[in-house]
């Protein structure tokens, strides 16, 4: 087995030298990573590297292994224990702890990114600059600025970049097709649910990182900080420096379908409310992101309403729910049926002509790598950017929230459907023993947004715009000019 780990400290190779080398190589062919002169032909194997080998990365490996004409050429993970365990099942693949060493390889055509959220954009941009095509997990970005930079990098370097919202290669098109058909009148609200069990993660003490983990590489673009075991390998989702809460985890899938149904890019305003409520002593834990959140995005033509609730799965009154609903003038589409206004009996949905992607989203990615047809991607990076950005905007309103009484705010929820979502959040939270008289509801400001400029406007714009990006830790800097 060919094994290449980082022989020098992670910061020893400057980003300037890395990018200079990558740009020279990429300039050798605007189209091709293979031998920097030709795209993989029909009889050539597309050589894929998977970056990030826990959980979702294992799924990537399984999906690519099913595809004819695809070879797992390399594996990359900052945790040597994880890397070695996966490499034992792929004896022909080169292994890397440092993504930068991987991107120098001419034996890789495309990389598939399943890292922590805060690495998604930088890995995508670096890969484009190094002449690689990219499949990047959702969300493609940790903040709005990063998503736009991914789009620009794909365009500038002529790369195929697919976003991991796989429902776009399946039945997800039905939601948009129902709206476009006009069958039920005007769409009023597109609603998404992300209600999965997200209970207390407790507290983990600060310790030295395990010896097999290159914690400097794991931190990457994030601020320097001490290690604790609630970060590695999953609970990072609930810390602002690394994750985006469940709205940016599971929720981005349903956000994508709701936004697709509306047909817009980004909203003209956003407001969120909720909090982090857990069982246990003092109803607190180490996590930071909300596990109860209602987000309202106004697209002008329709509202996008999103419920993120994590206090579910223990009480039958509050089950898990990952779903979408469409509220039309004539009634509601939910659970695979249409319910006309005033009726409790649903009707079958009409047959609709939907795009077909044989083999699913991974096959579609490989097909586009071969054809160089970015316009045939099921989930192009631009759409991934917009849907990821909607999640980020919801989080920004929440992060600027002020404490309010634990009751439905008088200035929100005038719409019946929105009001029901807020009441569900409150009642679900009370069900775990939270005392309304002592609890706080965090209500964010209604922030106005310019979709064309991708900037906030009006009151609190300066404060909100600072959260569209972040300070990056050298040399892991998402560039302002890709």
PyMOL commands that set and color helices and strands:
alter all, ss='L'
color gray80, all
select helices_A, chain A and resi 15-27+34-36+56-65+80-87+99-103+117-129+144-156+166-169+173-181+215-219+235-238+246-248+251-262+281-283+360-371+374-376+381-399+416-430+461-466
alter helices_A, ss='H'
color red, helices_A
select strands_A, chain A and resi 3-4+46-51+70-76+94-96+110-113+133-136+161-163+187-195+206-207+227-228+269-275+292-298+303-309+321-328+331-334+337-340+347-348+402-405+440-443+447-450+455-457
alter strands_A, ss='S'
color yellow, strands_A
deselect
rebuild
show_as cartoon
